[in-house]
Amino acid sequence: MVVETKYKIGDTIHWYCDIDNEIHHAKVLFVNYAGAGYPDINYEVETVCCGESKTLFIDENDILEQDCI
């Protein structure tokens, strides 16, 4: 089964962080998905968030579209 994702490895994505109330961005390192039933897609990134370097998994639904930034 082929799951279509909006972004691929190397794309830059943006998301809003509720903890520090800022918009962050990073390049996608890996695309994770579970294709059973409704596909669950998230993107693995490394970024500095809340003063720490972190590996995060950003849900596809939490990514801000380019025209919303």
N, C-alpha and C positions, 0 to 999 in steps of 0.2 A: 504494500500500500504506500503510495506517495503522498506525503503531507506537504502542502504548500505553505511556506512561511513568508511573511512580509519582508524580512531582512535576512541577510546572509553574513557569513564570516567576513570581517573587514568593514562592514557598514558601521557608521556612527549612529548611535541611538541616543535619545534624550528622554529623561523621566523626571518626575517631581518627587522629592524626598520630603515626607511628612515630618521627619525628625528635625532637620535643620532648615526646613522651609525654603529650599533652593532647588533649581533645576540643574541636574547633573547630566553629563554626557560621557560616553566611552565607546570604543570600538568593540564590536561583537567578536568574542574569542571562540565561542562554540554555541551551536543551536541545539537545544534539548526539546524533545517532543515525545508525547505518548499518544499514539494514534488510535487507541481503543475508544470507540464511541466518539465523544466530542473531543477533538484534539486539544491537548494541553501543551502550549508552546511557551518556552521561555528562553532568554538569551543570557549567556554567561559573559560577564564583563569584569574587568579589574579597574577600580577607580579609587580616588580619595573621597571618602564620605564621612562626615562628622569628625573630621580631623584624623582619620585613620585610613590606611591603604586596605582595601577590602576586595574580595571576590564576591560579586552579587549575581543573583539570578533574577532578571527583570522579566515579569510576565508580559506577553505580547500585548495584552489589553492595557497595560500601564504606560506604554511608550507614547510619547507626545508626537503627533504628526508635525512635520516640518513647518506647516503654515500656522501652527498654534504656538510656536516658540516666540 
